[in-house]
Amino acid sequence: MFTGLIEEKGTVTAVEELGDSVRLTIRGPVVTSDAGHGDSIAVNGCCLTVMSQDGDTFGADVMKESLDRTSLGDLGIGSEVNLERATQAGARLGGHIVQGHVDGTGHILDRTPSEHGGVVEWEIVRIALPAELARYLVGKGSITVDGTSLTVVEVVDADPSAGGSSWFSVSLIPTTLADTTLGTKAPGDRVNLEVDILAKYVERLLGAPEKGQA
């Protein structure tokens, strides 16, 4: 379980092809400071298991399912990634409940900066997402983008007759721009998305028959 508050930006130092899986080696001095074999670390929002740890680097295997459903397959040596350790019981829930189970990928449509005195103070970023995920988003609700807990500003559903895509927007403050990889994502770049688990539970409960019914 995670909160979507990124602890540091790590760097991929090695990518080893293992047939239908990949082993990533990632440098992250903060998350490796107390990491051990079997621990969970979210890499761009995808929960991975620590298979090895050496100094300030750790190795984790990415299975085919994760490669198919996330953007981790796009990573290469030198790629920056968002890192977060699993939340400890009793810790403050500063973001929202994040499982590290990526629902799908989206891509950056555009970025609109807001400048004051020549300095970018925040940016509005629009992100396209699969239509089947759009129904879980609401304005002022939560969304996880590359592991980062963000507040949805606006949601627009696709218009099938116009051939458009569904998209949502988020506002990135200076801290998010500086401390996560979202500060350098360009239009067209893929991002991992995890919708709020509470929305999926509500949908399931409302759509399921009552106890005792067929």
C-alpha positions as CSV (number, residue, x, y, z in Angstrom):
1,M,0.0,0.0,0.0
2,F,1.3,3.5,-0.9
3,T,0.1,7.1,-0.7
4,G,1.3,8.6,-3.9
5,L,3.8,10.9,-2.2
6,I,7.1,10.4,-4.2
7,E,10.1,10.1,-2.0
8,E,12.8,10.5,-4.6
9,K,13.6,10.3,-8.3
10,G,15.7,7.3,-9.0
11,T,17.7,6.3,-12.1
12,V,17.7,3.1,-14.1
13,T,21.2,1.7,-14.2
14,A,20.7,-1.6,-15.9
15,V,18.0,-3.4,-17.9
16,E,18.3,-7.2,-18.3
17,E,16.0,-9.0,-20.7
18,L,14.8,-12.3,-19.2
19,G,12.6,-13.8,-22.0
20,D,9.1,-12.7,-21.1
21,S,10.2,-10.5,-18.2
22,V,12.8,-7.8,-17.5
23,R,15.0,-7.2,-14.5
24,L,15.5,-3.5,-13.7
25,T,18.4,-2.2,-11.6
26,I,17.5,1.2,-10.1
27,R,19.6,3.6,-8.0
28,G,17.6,5.2,-5.2
29,P,19.6,6.0,-2.0
30,V,16.5,7.0,0.0
31,V,14.3,4.0,-0.8
32,T,17.2,1.6,-0.4
33,S,18.3,2.9,2.9
34,D,16.2,0.3,4.7
35,A,15.2,-2.0,1.8
36,G,15.5,-5.7,2.0
37,H,14.7,-8.7,-0.1
38,G,11.0,-9.1,-0.7
39,D,10.1,-5.4,0.2
40,S,7.8,-3.5,-2.0
41,I,8.8,-0.3,-3.9
42,A,6.6,1.6,-6.3
43,V,8.4,2.4,-9.5
44,N,6.4,5.0,-11.6
45,G,3.4,3.8,-9.7
46,C,3.9,0.1,-10.3
47,C,4.4,-2.0,-7.2
48,L,7.6,-4.1,-7.6
49,T,9.3,-6.6,-5.3
50,V,13.0,-6.0,-4.3
51,M,14.9,-9.1,-5.6
52,S,18.4,-7.8,-4.8
53,Q,19.9,-4.8,-3.1
54,D,23.5,-3.5,-3.3
55,G,24.4,-0.2,-1.7
56,D,22.1,2.4,-3.1
57,T,20.7,0.2,-5.9
58,F,18.0,-2.5,-6.0
59,G,16.9,-5.0,-8.6
60,A,13.3,-5.9,-9.4
61,D,11.7,-8.2,-12.0
62,V,8.9,-6.9,-14.2
63,M,6.6,-9.6,-15.5
64,K,5.0,-9.7,-18.9
65,E,1.6,-8.6,-17.4
66,S,3.2,-5.5,-16.0
67,L,5.1,-4.8,-19.2
68,D,1.9,-5.1,-21.2
69,R,-0.2,-2.9,-18.9
70,T,2.4,-0.2,-17.9
71,S,5.0,2.0,-19.4
72,L,7.9,0.2,-17.6
73,G,8.8,-1.4,-20.9
74,D,9.8,2.0,-22.2
75,L,12.5,2.4,-19.6
76,G,16.2,2.3,-20.6
77,I,19.5,3.0,-18.9
78,G,19.5,6.5,-17.6
79,S,15.7,6.8,-17.4
80,E,14.4,8.7,-14.3
81,V,11.7,7.1,-12.3
82,N,9.5,8.0,-9.4
83,L,10.1,5.9,-6.3
84,E,8.1,5.4,-3.1
85,R,8.4,2.7,-0.4
86,A,5.4,0.9,1.0
87,T,3.6,3.0,3.7
88,Q,4.2,2.0,7.3
89,A,1.2,1.5,9.6
90,G,0.5,4.6,11.6
91,A,2.1,6.9,9.0
92,R,0.3,10.0,7.8
93,L,-1.8,9.5,4.7
94,G,-0.7,12.6,2.9
95,G,-1.9,11.5,-0.6
96,H,-4.6,8.9,-1.1
97,I,-4.8,5.1,-1.0
98,V,-2.6,3.8,-3.8
99,Q,-2.2,0.1,-4.4
100,G,0.5,0.2,-7.0
101,H,-1.7,-1.7,-9.4
102,V,-1.6,0.2,-12.6
103,D,-5.0,0.2,-14.5
104,G,-3.6,1.4,-17.8
105,T,-1.5,4.1,-19.5
106,G,-2.3,7.5,-20.8
107,H,-0.2,10.1,-22.6
108,I,0.5,13.8,-22.1
109,L,-1.5,16.0,-24.5
110,D,-0.2,19.4,-23.6
111,R,1.2,21.6,-20.8
112,T,0.1,25.1,-20.0
113,P,2.5,26.9,-17.6
114,S,1.6,29.8,-15.4
115,E,4.5,32.3,-15.0
116,H,5.0,35.1,-12.6
117,G,8.0,37.3,-13.1
118,G,9.4,34.9,-15.7
119,V,9.3,32.0,-13.2
120,V,6.9,29.0,-13.8
121,E,4.9,28.6,-10.6
122,W,2.6,25.8,-11.7
123,E,1.4,24.0,-14.8
124,I,-1.9,22.6,-16.0
125,V,-1.2,19.3,-17.7
126,R,-3.8,17.5,-19.9
127,I,-3.6,13.7,-20.1
128,A,-5.4,11.4,-22.5
129,L,-6.7,8.2,-21.0
130,P,-8.6,5.1,-22.1
131,A,-12.4,5.7,-22.2
132,E,-13.0,2.7,-19.9
133,L,-11.0,4.5,-17.1
134,A,-12.6,7.9,-17.5
135,R,-15.8,6.9,-15.7
136,Y,-13.8,6.5,-12.5
137,L,-12.6,10.1,-12.5
138,V,-14.4,13.1,-11.0
139,G,-13.4,16.7,-10.6
140,K,-11.5,17.2,-7.3
141,G,-11.1,13.5,-7.0
142,S,-7.8,11.6,-6.9
143,I,-5.7,10.0,-9.6
144,T,-2.3,8.4,-9.6
145,V,0.0,9.4,-12.4
146,D,3.4,7.7,-12.6
147,G,2.9,7.0,-8.9
148,T,2.1,10.6,-8.0
149,S,-1.1,11.3,-6.1
150,L,-2.8,14.2,-7.9
151,T,-6.1,16.0,-7.7
152,V,-8.2,16.0,-10.9
153,V,-9.1,19.4,-12.2
154,E,-11.3,18.5,-15.1
155,V,-12.6,15.4,-16.9
156,V,-13.8,15.3,-20.5
157,D,-15.3,12.1,-21.9
158,A,-14.7,11.1,-25.5
159,D,-17.2,12.1,-28.1
160,P,-17.4,9.0,-30.3
161,S,-19.1,10.9,-33.2
162,A,-16.2,13.4,-33.2
163,G,-13.5,10.7,-32.9
164,G,-12.0,12.4,-29.8
165,S,-10.3,10.9,-26.8
166,S,-11.1,11.1,-23.1
167,W,-8.8,13.3,-21.1
168,F,-8.4,14.9,-17.7
169,S,-6.3,17.7,-16.4
170,V,-4.2,18.2,-13.3
171,S,-2.4,21.1,-11.8
172,L,1.3,20.6,-10.9
173,I,2.7,22.8,-8.2
174,P,6.5,23.7,-8.1
175,T,7.3,20.8,-5.6
176,T,5.7,18.3,-8.0
177,L,7.5,19.8,-11.0
178,A,10.9,19.6,-9.2
179,D,10.6,16.4,-7.2
180,T,8.9,14.0,-9.7
181,T,9.5,13.0,-13.3
182,L,6.2,14.8,-14.2
183,G,8.2,18.0,-14.4
184,T,10.0,16.8,-17.5
185,K,7.3,14.8,-19.3
186,A,6.7,16.0,-22.9
187,P,3.5,15.8,-25.0
188,G,3.3,12.3,-26.3
189,D,5.1,10.7,-23.4
190,R,3.3,7.7,-21.8
191,V,2.4,7.7,-18.1
192,N,1.0,5.0,-15.8
193,L,-2.5,5.6,-14.4
194,E,-4.2,4.1,-11.3
195,V,-7.7,5.2,-10.6
196,D,-9.1,5.6,-7.1
197,I,-9.8,2.1,-5.7
198,L,-12.9,3.5,-3.9
199,A,-14.6,4.3,-7.2
200,K,-14.1,0.7,-8.4
201,Y,-15.5,-0.7,-5.2
202,V,-18.6,1.5,-5.4
203,E,-19.2,0.5,-9.0
204,R,-18.9,-3.2,-8.1
205,L,-21.3,-2.9,-5.2
206,L,-23.9,-0.9,-7.1
207,G,-23.8,-3.2,-10.0
208,A,-23.9,-6.5,-8.0
209,P,-27.2,-8.2,-7.1
210,E,-28.3,-8.0,-3.5
211,K,-27.6,-10.9,-1.3
212,G,-30.1,-13.7,-1.9
213,Q,-30.9,-12.6,-5.5
214,A,-29.8,-14.5,-8.6
